[in-house]
Amino acid sequence: MMIGMTSKAKIAVSLPPPLVDAARAAVARGRAPNVSAYVAHALEEQIKLDDLGALLKELLEESGGPLTDSERDRIDREAGWR
């Protein structure tokens, strides 16, 4: 969770009932102080994943792209995984 995040903006979102139920259950179990905090944390985690995905794409572009199947097979053999 972002430490020191004090400024907040109020928005309205529409969510499927099962997600709302799950968020409320998480709050009831003490995983977050309220549904807003639970959702904010989920959004923070998604942003981290998005940033990681962008970094991976950039690194793959710089290194010549993802491994080919033959490269994966060779690595697996050399590592003793096959």
Rosetta blueprint (number, residue, H / E / L):
1 M L
2 M L
3 I L
4 G L
5 M L
6 T L
7 S L
8 K L
9 A L
10 K L
11 I L
12 A L
13 V L
14 S L
15 L L
16 P L
17 P H
18 P H
19 L H
20 V H
21 D H
22 A H
23 A H
24 R H
25 A H
26 A H
27 V H
28 A H
29 R L
30 G L
31 R L
32 A L
33 P L
34 N L
35 V H
36 S H
37 A H
38 Y H
39 V H
40 A H
41 H H
42 A H
43 L H
44 E H
45 E H
46 Q H
47 I H
48 K H
49 L H
50 D H
51 D H
52 L H
53 G H
54 A H
55 L H
56 L H
57 K H
58 E H
59 L H
60 L H
61 E H
62 E H
63 S H
64 G L
65 G L
66 P L
67 L L
68 T L
69 D H
70 S H
71 E H
72 R H
73 D H
74 R H
75 I H
76 D H
77 R H
78 E H
79 A H
80 G L
81 W L
82 R L
